Amino acid sequence: MFDITHYRPTHLESSIVDFYRANHIRCPQDIDLEVFAHDAGIWVHFLAQPSTNYHFRADMYSVIVDRRLPWEQQRVEMAHELGHVLLHAGRQEFMKDDWRALQEFQADMFAMYSLAPTFMIANCITQASSRAQLVDQLAYSFDVPQPFMDARLRLLEQRLYTIAAENQMAAAVREATASYDYSYRHPADRRIEYLVRDGSVIGTRRRADI
């Protein structure tokens, strides 16, 4: 269902995966966010209030997780708030709406990649009669809510589609630029040269001698 042969992780996911592999975190059962937070010097508190994070002084951070929520959603909110601390470390109320929205998106991506990295999803996929059954199976394996896992799979599908489109475009460019009449150095960037055929620019490439 998911062919990740040519999958390329984003920079954020790659950083998380590097950390996991360096710490021998190989399967969903190894993902313990409280341990990660402790190792990073972040205090985690489960309280009957909305989830958030606080910065007390130079290197002291605290994450609040709403204990009134189901456990699976608590894990999602913990990962989201940890994402804010690890990626942003600041007070959002002083930011403009578009910057705040960007940070929320980045924290959501951190939660997606940290709770269900692609290499673990690939290892956990089993035969399923429907997408809904697959979502249920993976949500159970990763201990996350079904809607979260459904969104995670959609994110994976979108990434795979983008990579496939990029590979097709690269192949088309290689084919188009396989033969050309001459090259012309970029007037402002000596590292780049234009490829010209029949008087028209058919592509650009990085100069091999630089």
N, C-alpha and C positions, 0 to 999 in steps of 0.2 A: 504493500500500500504506500509506503514511503521509501523511495530509493534515495539514500543519502550518500551514494558513492562519490558524487561530486560536490557534496555539501561543504560550504565555507562558513564558519561561524562569524558573527559580527565581532567587533573588537571587544565589546562588553562580555559576550558569551565566552569568547576565547580566554579572557582574563579569569573568569569564573572556573572554566574547565581546567585551566593551568593550575589554579589553586586546588581544585578537587583532586587532580591526579597527583600533585605533589604531596597531598595529605592522604592518599590512598582511599579516596571516596569514590567508590565504583558503582554503587547501586542506590536506589531510593532510600533504603533503610539506613544508609550511612549519612544521610543529610540531616544533621542536627543543628538547627539554626542557633539554638541557645549556646551550644559549644562554640560555634563560630563567633558569636557576639562576645562571649567571654574572652576568647583568644584575642579579639580586637580591642578589648578594654571597654566594651559597651555593656552597660547594665540593662537587663530586661526585667520589666515588672508587669505582672498580670493583674489588672485592676478593672473595676466596674466603671469604666469611662471610655470614651472614644480613643482609638489608637492614635498615637502621635510620637514625636521624639523631642528631646530637649538637649541643649548644649549648655552645660553648667559653667565650664571654664575651659582653658586652652585645649586640653585633651580629654575632657570628661564628658561622655555622652550617655544618655539614657533613652531607652525605648519603652513606651507604654503599649501594651497589647490588651485590647478589650476582651476580658475573660467571659463576658456574657455571650459571646459568639460561639458557634460550633467550633470544635477543635480544628477542623480542616481550614476554616476561614481565619482562625487565629494564626495559623502558620502563614497564610497568604499575607495577612496584615503585618506580621512580624517581618517577613521578607521585604515587604514594601517599605516599612520604616527603616530597616537596616540599609536598604538601598539609598534612602535619603541621607543617612549619616555617612555612609561610605563614599557616596558619589558627590554629595552637595555640602553637607555640614553648614547650614545657615538657617536664618529665619525667613520663611517664605512670605510672611505678612508684609514685608517691606519691598517685595518684588512686584513688578508689573504682571498683569494676568497672563500674558503670553509666555513670560519666563517661568512663571509658576506652573503653567500647563506643561511646559517642556520638562520641568523637573518631575512632575507627576508621571508623565509618560516614561521617563527614564527609570523612575523607581518601579513602575509597573513592569518594565522590561527586565530589571534586576530580579524581581520576584519570579517572572516567567523562567528565566534562564537558571536561577539558583535552585528553584524547587523542581524543575523538570528540564535539565539540560538535554540537548538533542541526542547525545551518544547514549544516554540512559533510556530515552524513549525508544530508540532503535533496538536496544537490547531487551526491552520489555514488551514490545508489540507481539501479540499472539493472534491466532485466527479468531476473527469476529464476524458474525453474520451481518452486522450493520455498523455504521459509524457510531450510532448511539451506544451500541454494546462495547465498541472499542474505547469510547470516551469513559464509560463506566469502569471498564477493566483498568485503564491507566490511572483514572482518578483514585481508585482503590489502591493501586500499587504505589502511587506517589503521595497518598494521604492528603489529597487536595479536593476541593469541591468540583463537581462535574462541570459547571459553567467555566471555571478556571481552566480545566483541562481542555475543554472544547476550544476556548480562546487560544490556548497554547498550541494546539494542533493546527488551528487556522494560521497562526503566526508562522509555524513551520512550513505549511503549504505555500504561504506567500513568499517565504524566503527561498524555497526550492524553485518556485516559478520565476522569481527574479534572477536567480543564478542561471537557470536554463536559458532565459532570454539574453542574459549577458554573454553566455557561451555561444549562442547562436549569432549574436551580433559580432563577437570577436572572430568567429569563423568566417562570416561574410566579409568582414574587413580584410582578413588575411587573404581570402580568395580574390577580392577586388584589387588588392595591392601586390599580388604575386608578380605582376609584370607592370613596369612603368617606364616612361621615357627618360626622366631625369628627376633628381631631387633638388629642392630649394630650401636653403636654411631659413628658419624663422627669423625675421628681422629684429625681434626683441628678446628671443630666447634661443641662444645658440645650441641648447640641448635638443631642440626639436627641429625636424625638417619635414617639408611638404613633399608628397609624391605626386608627380604630374604625368598625365598620359593624354595624348592628343590635345594638349593645350589646356586641360582642365585638372584641377586638384582632385585626386581620388582618395586622399587620406593623409594622415600624419604618422610619424613614428619618432621614437627617441633615437638620436644619432648613436651609432655603435662605437664611435671613437671617443665618446665622452662618458 
